[in-house]
Amino acid sequence: TVTVDEGPEFTLKEARIETTVFKENELLRIAKFPIGETAMMKVVADGVKEVLNRYKRQGYVDATARFDPALNFEEKTAALTVLVNEGE
């Protein structure tokens, strides 16, 4: 028998996308990050995938992205920053 302790639940407080090709607001709308809700990384990863699809439709076929949630353990919040590398 194994006991699983899932730990604290964090709320996604804010999200940013660092980009030079598109407007950040457009990409945030496409990503549909759950601001104000539980910070589920599966939902965040799906949003990042949608952002990359936007780049690929514009011809940036080598675009990649990585994201890093900054966790505030006192407030139980997460601030998300997505770094997009557009490629060539």
C-alpha positions as CSV (number, residue, x, y, z in Angstrom):
1,T,0.0,0.0,0.0
2,V,1.3,3.4,-1.0
3,T,-0.1,6.7,0.3
4,V,0.0,9.6,-2.2
5,D,0.2,13.1,-0.8
6,E,-0.6,15.4,-3.7
7,G,0.6,18.6,-1.9
8,P,-1.0,22.0,-2.0
9,E,-3.1,23.3,-4.9
10,F,-2.0,26.5,-6.6
11,T,-4.1,29.1,-8.4
12,L,-2.8,30.6,-11.6
13,K,-2.4,34.2,-10.8
14,E,-1.0,35.5,-14.1
15,A,0.5,34.5,-17.4
16,R,2.9,36.1,-19.8
17,I,4.2,35.1,-23.2
18,E,7.5,36.6,-24.3
19,T,7.2,37.0,-28.1
20,T,8.6,39.2,-30.8
21,V,6.3,38.1,-33.7
22,F,2.7,38.4,-32.4
23,K,1.0,40.5,-29.9
24,E,1.0,39.0,-26.4
25,N,-2.7,39.6,-26.0
26,E,-3.5,37.6,-29.1
27,L,-1.4,34.6,-27.9
28,L,-2.9,34.7,-24.4
29,R,-6.4,34.6,-26.0
30,I,-5.4,31.6,-28.1
31,A,-3.8,29.8,-25.1
32,K,-6.8,30.1,-22.9
33,F,-4.7,29.8,-19.7
34,P,-7.0,29.3,-16.6
35,I,-6.2,32.6,-14.8
36,G,-7.9,32.6,-11.4
37,E,-8.4,28.8,-11.5
38,T,-6.3,25.9,-10.3
39,A,-2.9,25.8,-12.1
40,M,-3.2,22.5,-14.0
41,M,0.0,22.1,-16.0
42,K,-1.8,19.8,-18.5
43,V,-4.1,22.7,-19.4
44,V,-1.1,25.1,-19.6
45,A,0.8,22.6,-21.9
46,D,-2.2,22.4,-24.1
47,G,-2.4,26.2,-24.3
48,V,1.3,26.4,-25.2
49,K,0.7,23.8,-28.0
50,E,-2.0,26.1,-29.4
51,V,0.4,29.0,-29.3
52,L,2.9,27.0,-31.3
53,N,0.3,26.0,-33.8
54,R,-0.3,29.7,-34.4
55,Y,3.4,30.2,-35.1
56,K,3.5,27.2,-37.5
57,R,0.5,28.5,-39.5
58,Q,2.5,31.7,-40.0
59,G,5.5,29.7,-41.3
60,Y,7.6,29.4,-38.2
61,V,7.8,25.6,-38.5
62,D,10.8,25.3,-36.0
63,A,9.1,27.3,-33.3
64,T,9.6,25.9,-29.8
65,A,8.4,27.1,-26.4
66,R,9.2,26.4,-22.7
67,F,7.3,27.5,-19.7
68,D,8.2,28.0,-16.1
69,P,5.6,28.6,-13.4
70,A,6.9,30.7,-10.5
71,L,5.3,29.3,-7.4
72,N,4.5,31.4,-4.3
73,F,4.1,28.9,-1.5
74,E,2.7,31.5,1.0
75,E,-0.1,32.6,-1.2
76,K,-0.5,29.3,-3.1
77,T,-0.3,31.0,-6.5
78,A,1.6,30.5,-9.7
79,A,2.8,33.1,-12.2
80,L,3.4,31.6,-15.6
81,T,6.0,32.8,-18.1
82,V,6.1,31.2,-21.6
83,L,9.3,31.8,-23.6
84,V,8.9,31.3,-27.3
85,N,11.8,30.7,-29.6
86,E,10.5,31.4,-33.1
87,G,13.3,29.7,-34.9
88,E,14.1,30.7,-38.5
